[in-house]
């Protein structure tokens, strides 16, 4: 079993960076186990939340920067060639740009609570050139709230990682399966605009 106290605050920070750069690393397990360490008096609550949230922000900045460097206008050839498999046409990209200009910040914040979406949302935020501090602010607030919930679960349960994964693992699998089915349905029913 992974022991949060043995990894320390820097370990939590880097694991949360990795969780956002390489999504299969589950923040639910990392922060819940850290909550258990807080409950046992082995770690400080404020420092756990600071380390976890800072790691989340840095990890998301990786994908935001990739999106920013690419820029949404450079997507045109990609959309023209692979639009069928992306289930997008250029008109939808333009609509997404308009939407992100108006509602990008709250969207980034809300997506922080979604298993796969919390990482993926950083790419369109970068593509649509969401300003750096706006992205960081919404990411930090949403991530802090999510981390408080996860640490609180670990603290309240005082359980082992196996007990937490018993509940979290199947929920994540169900969500990922639902997203995959939604994607297949969208491919089968998608028709490009003429």
N, C-alpha and C positions, 0 to 999 in steps of 0.2 A: 504494500500500500504506500502511496505517495504521502510524505509527511511535509506539510507546508512549512512548519517551523524549521525543519532542517534545510530547506531551500532558502528561507529568509525572504525579505522584501524584494531584493534584487531578482531572486528566482521567480517570484510572482510576477514582477514587472516583465521579465523576458518571456515567461510562458504566455502572458497576455499579449505581448507583441506577436509571438508565434501564432497564437490562436487567431489573430486577425490577418496575418500574412499567409498562413497555411491553415485554412478553416477546420480541418478535422480535429485539431486540438480543442477540446471542449472547455469553454469558459465556465460552464456550469459546474464541472468537476473541480477546476482550479479554484474558483472563488468559494465554492461550498466547502471544500476541504480547508481553505484558509479560515472560513467561518468557524469550523470545528476547532482549529488552533486558537482562535480568539476566545471561544467558549472555554477552552482548557487553560486560558491565561498564558499561552505560549507566544502570542503575538498581540500587537496593538491594533485595535479596530481602525483607527484613523489612518495609520500607516499602511495597513492592508488595502484599504479603499483607495488611498493615494497611489500606491504602487500599481494596483490593478487598473485603475482608471488611466493613469499615465501610460501604461503599457498598451492599453486599448487604443488610445488616441494615436500613439506613435505607429502602431500596426496599421491603423486605418489610413494614416497619412501616406504610407507606402502605396496603397492602391489609388488614393486621391491624386498623388503625384503622377502615377502612370496615366490615369485618365486625363489629367491636366496637360501633360506633354503631348498626348495624342490629339486632344481637342475634338469636339464633336464634328467640325467640318471635315476632318480627315476620315471620318467614318463613311463618307459617301461611297467610295469604291467598295468598301467592305459590305455595306448594306446592299449595293447594287449586285454584288456577286453572291453573297450568302444570306440575303434577306429571307429567303424561304425557310432556312434552318434557324435563323434568328427570330423568325416570325415578325419581322419589322420591315417597313418601307420608309423611304425618306420623309414622307409626310408625318409619320409617327415620331420620328426623331425630332422634327421641328416642333411638334406638339409637346414632346417631352422637354425641349429647351424652354418653351414658353411656360410650361408648368413649373420647371425647376427655378426659373427666374423669380417666380412668385412664391412658391411653396416649398422650395428646396430645403430650407432650414428645418421646418417642422417634419418634413419627410425623413430627413436624416435622423432626427431625434426619435421618431416612431420606429424606424427600422432597427434601432439599437436593441429592440426587444425581440427580434426575430432571429431564429437560429442561423440560417444561411444569409438572410438579408442584411444582417449587421455588418458583414464584410462587403458584400456585393454593392451596397448602396454607395460606397466610397467611389466606385468607378464612375457612375453617372455624375456624381457630384463634381468630380474632377473634370470629366468630359465637358460638362456644362459650365466650367470655370467658376464654380461657387468660390467666393473669396475665401482665402486661407483662414482668417480669424473667425469668419462666420461658420465655416466647416468645423474648425477646432472647437468652437463654443458649443455648437449643437451636439457634436460627438461627445465632448466631455460631459455635458449635462445628462444626455441619454445613457452614456456608459456608466456614470456614477450611480444613477438610479438603478440600472440593471445590476451593478455590482453590489449595491446595498441589499437588493432583494436576494441575490445569491448567497452573500455572506450571512444574511439573516436566516436563510434556510439552513445553512450549515450550523450556525450558532444554535438555532432552535432545535434542530434534530439531534445535535451532538452525536451524529451517527458516523459510521465509517464510509469510505468512498464506495464500497460495494453496495451499501444500503441506498446511497444517493443515486448511483448508476442504475440500480434496480428500477427506479422511477423515471429518471431523466432519459436513460438510453432508449427505451421504447417510445417515449414521446418524440425524441429527435428523429428516430427512424420513421415514425408515422408522418411527421411534418415533411421530411425529405421525400418520402414516397408520394405524398400528396402533391408536392411541387413537381416531381417527375411526371406524374399522371397529368397534371395541368399542362405541362409543356407538351406532352404527346398529343393531348386533346387540341392544343392551340396549333400545332403543326398540321394536324389532320383537317382542321376547320379553317385555317388561315387562307385568305385570298388577298393578294396585293391589290392596291388601288391602281386603276388604269390611268 
